[in-house]
Amino acid sequence: MFINVIIMKPIFITIKNSLDLIIIPDSEAHLDGHVAITASYSIYRNRHQTGDLLIRRESKLHLEKKNDPDYMGTIFFESPQESLSYIADGSQRLSVFEIQELVEKIINYRNTPSLW
């Protein structure tokens, strides 16, 4: 079985007209008799810091506890079921309306490979 892996770069998004975010994408394939792909996106408030901080954020595993004060949680997309969940395990949380807007923007990004 051949699996094509594409590394996505960080996504810079503004929601709610003023909330600047950095989204760090990650994907994981589960091949235990069926194909299931988990795409997760770590969410950080973008305070326009230096590149070194972005590199450190990209290198963090989603399983690690994040002590970054700008970390706002993780959104997980599961397919083929196409379900999603938001884990608000950061020091800041998104509102329901912010999550809805962010999910719409991430889906648009996922459906437009030229943005990767």
Buried (B, 14 or more C-beta within 10 A) or exposed (E): EEEEEEEBEBBEBEBEEEBBBBBBBBBEEEEEEEEBBBBBBBBBBBEEEEEEBBEEBBEBEBEEEBEBEBBBBBBBBBEEEEEBEBEEEBBEEBEEEBBEBBBEBBEEBBEEEEEE
